[in-house]
Amino acid sequence: MARSDNGGPVLSGIFVYPIKSCGGISLRSAELVATGLRDDRRWMLVDEVGGFMSQRRHPRMALVSPRITPRGLVVRAPGMPDLEVLSEGQDGVRIGVEVWGDAQRGEPVGEEADRWFSAFLDFSCRLVRKPDDDVRPVDSLYAGEGDQTSFADGFSLLVISEASLEDLNGRLERPLPMNRFRPNLVVRGCGPYAEDGWVEMRVGGATFRVAEPCPRCAVTTVDQQTGERGKEPLRTLATYRKSGGEVWFGRNLIHTSLGAVHVGYPVEATPR
């Protein structure tokens, strides 16, 4: 494994998204737990039949801003009072929920949260928490026995290099921020799309298996500050990052150890 030295790749950003498809939180350090980064996609909004909700159909979800507290979350959105969400769901209550065909169980947070989100999104929905004992295996040729994730689309983590975004922004009329792509880990100090050529990563003492490239969807076209949808970056990415009918940007990760990651840690990568 090629070890980073001074001037080599470093971890420049850590992000978690406590409520699936809602606003993210930038962290200086984070703990890796069984499902990925602690509190990442731990909660999820579902429709009346338990299907997961996302910015693909509800772009206003981008305007929901959670903040992690010792008790759970405090959630904010324009024109709404602050909402406290406790770490525990309703005792003993679980409902069937679904994420991309995976049948899971969710703990309803409560009627107050359901009313709050339904009012803001103008769509009847429920907020659920992922029970710790409801294991969701990672479905991937890269997955090993015991690999699991939360309410994320399919993998516990996503990595993107700053150079990849810089290359894309050099092709756009108006540059876009990294939050359009909702990564968990951001790396500085490597070449554009270097992450496509990695098979393993080490960040401090934490290790990761680099899995499939990430197919990008309409969420990337939603301005995370306004909730408005446009055509970029998918239109431009399709001109040079399209293969097999999908547009690719970033790389999925499967963590192979627990521990903590910190911004500024060196990133060591094994070439594919």
C-alpha positions as CSV (number, residue, x, y, z in Angstrom):
1,M,0.0,0.0,0.0
2,A,1.4,3.4,-1.0
3,R,1.8,5.5,2.1
4,S,1.0,9.2,2.0
5,D,3.8,11.5,2.9
6,N,3.9,15.3,3.3
7,G,1.9,16.7,0.3
8,G,0.1,13.4,-0.3
9,P,-3.6,12.8,-0.2
10,V,-5.4,13.8,3.0
11,L,-9.0,13.7,4.2
12,S,-10.4,17.2,3.7
13,G,-14.1,16.6,4.5
14,I,-16.4,14.4,6.5
15,F,-20.2,14.6,6.1
16,V,-23.2,12.8,7.6
17,Y,-26.8,13.0,6.6
18,P,-28.8,12.0,9.7
19,I,-32.2,12.0,7.8
20,K,-32.0,10.3,4.5
21,S,-32.1,12.8,1.6
22,C,-32.3,15.8,3.9
23,G,-29.5,18.3,4.7
24,G,-26.0,17.2,5.6
25,I,-23.7,18.1,8.5
26,S,-20.0,18.8,8.1
27,L,-17.8,17.3,10.8
28,R,-14.2,17.5,11.9
29,S,-14.2,13.9,13.1
30,A,-16.6,11.0,13.1
31,E,-16.8,7.5,14.5
32,L,-17.3,4.4,12.3
33,V,-19.9,2.1,13.6
34,A,-21.4,-1.1,12.1
35,T,-23.5,0.7,9.5
36,G,-21.0,3.4,8.5
37,L,-20.5,6.9,10.1
38,R,-22.4,7.3,13.3
39,D,-25.8,8.9,12.8
40,D,-25.6,8.8,9.0
41,R,-29.0,8.0,7.5
42,R,-30.2,6.8,10.9
43,W,-33.6,8.3,10.2
44,M,-35.8,8.3,7.1
45,L,-39.0,9.8,5.8
46,V,-41.5,7.3,4.3
47,D,-44.8,7.6,2.5
48,E,-48.1,6.1,3.5
49,V,-47.0,2.6,2.3
50,G,-43.6,2.7,3.9
51,G,-41.6,3.6,0.7
52,F,-38.6,5.8,1.3
53,M,-38.8,9.5,0.3
54,S,-36.0,11.4,-1.4
55,Q,-35.1,14.7,-3.2
56,R,-35.8,12.9,-6.5
57,R,-39.5,13.6,-6.0
58,H,-39.4,16.0,-3.0
59,P,-36.6,18.5,-3.6
60,R,-37.7,20.6,-0.6
61,M,-36.2,17.9,1.6
62,A,-32.9,19.7,0.8
63,L,-34.1,22.6,3.0
64,V,-34.5,20.4,6.1
65,S,-31.4,21.0,8.3
66,P,-30.7,18.6,11.2
67,R,-28.3,19.2,14.0
68,I,-27.0,16.4,16.2
69,T,-27.5,16.8,19.9
70,P,-26.9,14.5,22.9
71,R,-30.6,13.6,22.8
72,G,-30.9,13.0,19.1
73,L,-31.6,15.8,16.6
74,V,-32.9,19.3,16.3
75,V,-34.4,19.8,12.9
76,R,-35.0,23.2,11.2
77,A,-36.6,24.3,8.0
78,P,-37.8,27.7,6.6
79,G,-41.0,28.9,8.2
80,M,-41.2,26.0,10.7
81,P,-40.6,25.9,14.4
82,D,-37.6,23.8,15.6
83,L,-38.4,20.1,16.0
84,E,-36.6,17.9,18.5
85,V,-36.2,14.3,17.4
86,L,-35.1,11.9,20.2
87,S,-32.7,9.0,19.5
88,E,-35.2,6.4,20.4
89,G,-38.3,5.6,18.5
90,Q,-41.7,4.6,20.0
91,D,-41.1,1.8,22.4
92,G,-42.0,-1.6,20.9
93,V,-43.5,-0.1,17.7
94,R,-42.1,-1.0,14.3
95,I,-43.5,-0.7,10.8
96,G,-42.4,-2.1,7.5
97,V,-40.4,0.2,5.3
98,E,-38.6,-0.2,2.0
99,V,-35.3,1.2,0.5
100,W,-34.7,0.3,-3.1
101,G,-36.5,-3.1,-2.8
102,D,-35.0,-3.9,0.6
103,A,-37.7,-4.7,3.1
104,Q,-36.7,-3.2,6.5
105,R,-38.2,-2.2,9.8
106,G,-38.5,1.3,11.1
107,E,-39.3,2.8,14.5
108,P,-41.9,5.6,14.2
109,V,-40.6,8.8,15.8
110,G,-44.0,10.1,16.7
111,E,-47.0,12.1,15.5
112,E,-45.5,15.5,16.2
113,A,-42.6,14.7,13.8
114,D,-45.0,13.3,11.2
115,R,-47.2,16.4,11.3
116,W,-44.1,18.7,11.1
117,F,-42.6,17.0,8.0
118,S,-46.0,16.5,6.3
119,A,-46.7,20.2,6.7
120,F,-43.4,21.4,5.4
121,L,-43.3,19.0,2.4
122,D,-47.0,19.3,1.7
123,F,-47.1,15.5,1.5
124,S,-48.3,12.9,4.1
125,C,-45.3,11.1,5.5
126,R,-43.8,9.6,8.6
127,L,-40.3,9.8,10.2
128,V,-38.8,6.5,11.3
129,R,-35.6,5.5,13.0
130,K,-33.5,2.5,12.0
131,P,-33.5,-0.1,14.8
132,D,-30.0,-1.1,15.8
133,D,-30.9,-4.8,15.6
134,D,-32.5,-4.7,12.1
135,V,-29.5,-5.5,10.0
136,R,-29.4,-4.5,6.3
137,P,-26.6,-6.3,4.5
138,V,-24.6,-4.5,1.7
139,D,-25.6,-6.0,-1.6
140,S,-22.5,-5.9,-3.7
141,L,-19.9,-8.2,-5.3
142,Y,-17.4,-6.3,-3.1
143,A,-19.3,-7.0,0.2
144,G,-18.0,-9.5,2.8
145,E,-19.9,-11.4,5.4
146,G,-21.3,-9.0,8.0
147,D,-21.0,-5.8,5.9
148,Q,-24.1,-3.7,6.6
149,T,-25.5,-0.3,6.0
150,S,-28.2,2.0,7.3
151,F,-31.0,3.7,5.3
152,A,-28.5,4.8,2.7
153,D,-29.2,3.9,-0.9
154,G,-27.0,0.8,-0.8
155,F,-23.5,1.5,0.7
156,S,-22.3,2.7,4.0
157,L,-20.0,5.4,2.6
158,L,-19.2,7.5,-0.5
159,V,-15.9,9.1,-1.3
160,I,-15.1,11.9,-3.8
161,S,-11.9,13.7,-4.5
162,E,-11.8,17.5,-4.6
163,A,-9.9,17.2,-7.9
164,S,-12.8,15.3,-9.5
165,L,-15.2,18.2,-8.6
166,E,-12.6,20.7,-9.9
167,D,-12.4,18.9,-13.2
168,L,-16.2,18.9,-13.5
169,N,-16.5,22.5,-12.5
170,G,-14.0,23.4,-15.3
171,R,-16.5,22.1,-17.8
172,L,-19.6,23.9,-16.3
173,E,-20.7,27.4,-16.9
174,R,-21.4,27.8,-13.2
175,P,-19.4,25.8,-10.7
176,L,-21.2,23.6,-8.2
177,P,-20.4,22.9,-4.5
178,M,-19.5,19.4,-3.3
179,N,-22.9,19.2,-1.4
180,R,-24.6,18.4,-4.7
181,F,-23.0,15.0,-4.6
182,R,-23.6,14.2,-0.9
183,P,-20.3,12.4,-0.1
184,N,-19.3,11.1,3.3
185,L,-15.5,11.5,2.8
186,V,-13.7,14.0,0.6
187,V,-10.0,13.7,-0.3
188,R,-7.6,16.4,-1.3
189,G,-4.2,16.0,-2.9
190,C,-4.9,13.4,-5.6
191,G,-5.7,13.6,-9.3
192,P,-9.2,13.9,-10.9
193,Y,-11.1,10.6,-10.6
194,A,-8.1,9.0,-8.8
195,E,-10.7,7.3,-6.6
196,D,-11.8,5.2,-9.6
197,G,-8.5,3.5,-9.6
198,W,-8.4,2.5,-5.9
199,V,-9.2,-0.9,-4.5
200,E,-8.6,-0.1,-0.8
201,M,-8.3,3.0,1.3
202,R,-6.8,3.7,4.8
203,V,-7.6,6.9,6.7
204,G,-5.6,6.9,9.9
205,G,-6.4,3.5,11.4
206,A,-9.7,3.0,9.5
207,T,-9.7,0.8,6.4
208,F,-12.1,0.7,3.5
209,R,-12.8,-1.5,0.5
210,V,-13.5,0.6,-2.6
211,A,-16.6,-0.8,-4.3
212,E,-18.7,0.1,-7.3
213,P,-18.7,3.6,-8.8
214,C,-21.7,5.7,-7.8
215,P,-24.5,6.2,-10.5
216,R,-25.8,9.7,-10.2
217,C,-29.5,10.7,-10.2
218,A,-31.7,13.8,-10.2
219,V,-30.7,14.7,-6.6
220,T,-27.5,16.1,-8.0
221,T,-29.5,18.7,-9.9
222,V,-31.2,20.1,-6.7
223,D,-29.7,23.3,-5.3
224,Q,-29.1,22.3,-1.7
225,Q,-29.6,25.9,-0.5
226,T,-32.8,26.7,-2.4
227,G,-34.4,23.3,-3.2
228,E,-34.7,24.4,-6.9
229,R,-33.9,21.9,-9.6
230,G,-31.9,22.4,-12.8
231,K,-30.2,20.4,-15.5
232,E,-26.7,20.4,-14.3
233,P,-24.4,18.6,-13.5
234,L,-26.1,15.5,-15.1
235,R,-26.1,17.1,-18.6
236,T,-22.4,17.8,-18.6
237,L,-21.4,14.6,-16.8
238,A,-23.3,12.6,-19.4
239,T,-20.8,14.0,-22.1
240,Y,-17.8,12.3,-20.5
241,R,-18.8,10.1,-17.5
242,K,-21.5,8.0,-19.0
243,S,-21.3,4.2,-19.3
244,G,-23.8,1.4,-19.5
245,G,-26.7,4.0,-19.5
246,E,-25.6,5.5,-16.1
247,V,-23.7,8.7,-15.2
248,W,-20.9,8.0,-12.7
249,F,-19.3,10.3,-10.1
250,G,-17.6,9.2,-6.9
251,R,-17.0,5.8,-5.5
252,N,-18.9,3.7,-3.0
253,L,-17.0,2.4,0.1
254,I,-17.4,-0.5,2.5
255,H,-15.6,0.0,5.8
256,T,-13.6,-3.0,7.0
257,S,-12.8,-1.6,10.4
258,L,-14.3,0.5,13.2
259,G,-12.7,3.5,14.8
260,A,-12.6,7.2,14.0
261,V,-11.6,9.4,11.1
262,H,-10.5,13.0,11.3
263,V,-10.1,15.8,8.8
264,G,-6.4,16.1,8.0
265,Y,-5.6,12.4,8.3
266,P,-3.4,11.1,5.5
267,V,-5.2,8.9,3.0
268,E,-3.4,5.8,1.7
269,A,-4.7,4.1,-1.3
270,T,-4.0,0.7,-3.0
271,P,-4.2,1.0,-6.8
272,R,-6.8,-1.2,-8.5
